[in-house]
Amino acid sequence: MTLSFFDQFMSPVLLGIPMMALALTLPWILFTTPTLRWLNNRLLTLQNWFLGRFAHELFMPVNIPGHKWALLLTSLMVFLISLNMLGLLPISCNLATQLSLYMGLAVPLWLAPVLIGMRNQPTESLGHLLPEGTPTLLIPVLIIIEPISLFIRPLALGVRLTANLTAGHLLIQLIATAAAVLLPLMPAVAILTGILLFLLTLLEVAVAMIQAYVFVLLLSLYLQENV
């Protein structure tokens, strides 16, 4: 039976049971946990250094009250990178292209800083909707445009990440299919296609990491506006 290229983006089901929950908990098993020893192994030391540097760079421009979100956003960054990397493995549960997953993460993490800003500093939060020094003729237009741009942010977060990863997965599958078809017919061309596939896979690894970083970075910027 010939499978469609889009079958890999379907929600995984085994014997009628959704595998979404199992696939979401799998990435956390891959990370080492801290020990009570004075000296840790190299992997744990590298992991702690990476998390520390990431949290420092991410929350440097954020005010002190926003540092309470450091653990949440750092954990989200690690989770998204792991999920995107596992989605690149062949014959794996590909959750990296599920729009519902990223929308479920984007909407509450965008809405929470907005509600906190409206409660703690309503004047500053509403001030972002109408910048200071706006010409009088543009005020009615901005009053309409700025709320729309505010409410479209979570949609842009989820769609950006899903669209980039989906396009990469489709391109990898198309090139891999072409290489398999060309191998018995034109081996030289198939080898060149395989090299191209390898380079594209490396690019997709970088895209998976960058998109996870951009997702969390934009959330931190929204946090900075409201906290």
N, C-alpha and C positions, 0 to 999 in steps of 0.2 A: 504494500500500500504506500502510495506517494504522500508524503506529509507536506503540508504547507509551510512556507518559511515563517509564518506567524504563529505556528503551533507552539514554538518555544516561549511565547509570551502569555500563554494561557495560565490560569491559576492552577497550581499543581494539586492533583487529587489522586489518592491511592485507595482503591476499594470503596469509593464514594466518600472518603474522609478527607477533608481539606488538610493539606500539609503545610499551610502557611505558618501555623504556630510553631511547628517543629523546625522549619527553616529559619524562623526568626530567632530561635534560641540557639541554633547551631554555632553562629559566629563567636559567641562568648566562650565556648568550650576551647577555642583555639588559643586563648591568651593565658599566659602564666599568671599565677596569683602571688602576691607578696608573701614572704616568709618572715619568721622571727629572727633569722640569722643576721649577723652584722654585715656580712658580705653576700651579695646576691650573684647569681650567674650572669653571664654576658647578655643573654637574651632579655632577662628581666631588667638589667641595668639600662640597656638600649631602649627598652619600652618605656621605662620611667623617664629617661632623658627626653625622648620624643614627646611624651605627654606634657612634661613640664615646659618645654620650649614652645609647644603649640599653645598651651594655655597662657603663657606669658605674652606671646605675640598677639594672640586674639583679644585679650582683655586689657592690653596696654592703653588703648584710647577710651575704654569704658570707665565710667565713674565707679567709685568704691562700692555703692550699693548694688551695682550690677555684677560684682564679682561673686555673688551668691550663685550665679548661674554657671560658674566655671565647670563644676563637676558634671552638670547636665549636658552642656554643649560639648565638652571634651569627650564624654562617653558617646554622645551622638555621632561625633566625628569618627571615632574608632569603629562604631557599629556600621556606619554607612560605608566606610572603606572596606571593611570585612565583607559586607553584603555584596558590594560591587565586584570585589575580587572573586568571591565564590561564584558569582554569576558568569564569570568568564571561563570557568571550568567546563569541559564538555560533559554532557549527560549529568547536569546538575539542576537543582531546583532554582530556576532563574527568577528571583524576586526583585532583581535590580531594575526590571522593566515594568513593574506593576505600579501604575499611576495611583491606585488607591492607597498603597503603602506610603508613598511620599506625600500625598495630600493629607493622610492621617497624621503625619508628623509635622507638616508645614502649618496647617490651620491652627492647632492649639498653641504651637510655639510662637506663631505670629500674633495670635489673639491675646495671649497672656501679657506680654509687655504693653500692648495697647491699652488693655483694661487697667493695668497697674498705673500707667501714665495718666489715664483719665481720672483715676481716683486720687493719686498723690499730687500731681501737678497738671490740672486740667488746662490752665492757661497756656503753658509751654507746649503741651501736646496738641492742642487745637491751633496753636500758632504755626505749626508746620504745614497746616492746610492753606495758609495764606501768608507767604513770606513778606517780611517787612520791606517797604519801599515799592510795593506793587503799584503800577499805574492804575488810576481809578477806572479806566475803561476795561481793564483786564480782570478786575475783581469779580464780576459776575461769572466770567468764564472759568476762572480758577476755582471758585466755590463749587463748580460742578466737576471740574477735571480732577482736582486733588483728592476728593473722597473716592472717586472711581479708581484712581491710581493706588490709593491706600488699600481698598478692598481687593484689588487684583493681585496684590503682592503674594499671598499664599498660592494662588493659582500659578503665577509665574515661577515660584520656587519649585513646585512639584512638576510642572510641565517641562521646565528647562532640564532638570536632572533626568527625567524619564525619556525625553526626546533625544538627548545626546547619547545615552546608553543604548536606546533602542536602535538608533541609526548605526552605531558601531557594531552591535550584534548582528544586524541584518547584513552589513557589509562583510563581516567576517564569514558568515554563513554562505553568502553568494560566492566569495572568492574561494572558500574551501570546496564548494560544490564544483566550481569551474576547474580547480586543480585535480579533483578526483576524476572528472570526465576527460580531461586532457591527458592524463597520465598514460593510458594505453595508446592514445593516438599520436600525441606529440610530447614525448618525455622531456625534451629541453624546455619547451614552453611551460610544461607543468612544474618543472623545478623552479623556473623563474617566478611562477605564480605562487609556489610554496614559500619562496623567500619574501615575496611581497606580503603574503599572509602572516609570516613571522613578524615582519616589521609593523604591520597593522596591529597585531596583537600587543606588541610593546606599546604602541600608541594608545591602544584602548586601556592598558593598565594605567598609563599616565592620566588619561581622561577620567577613569574611574576615581583616582585619587583627587584630581583637581576639582571635579564636580562635587565630591563630598566636602571638600574644603570650602568651595564657593557657597554651598548650601548653608554651612554653619557660619561662615563669615557674614552673609547677608542677615542671618538671624541675629548675630551680634550687633550689626549696624542698626537693626530695628530696635534692639534692646537699648542701644546707646541713645536713640532719639527719645525714648520714653522713661528712662530711669535716671 
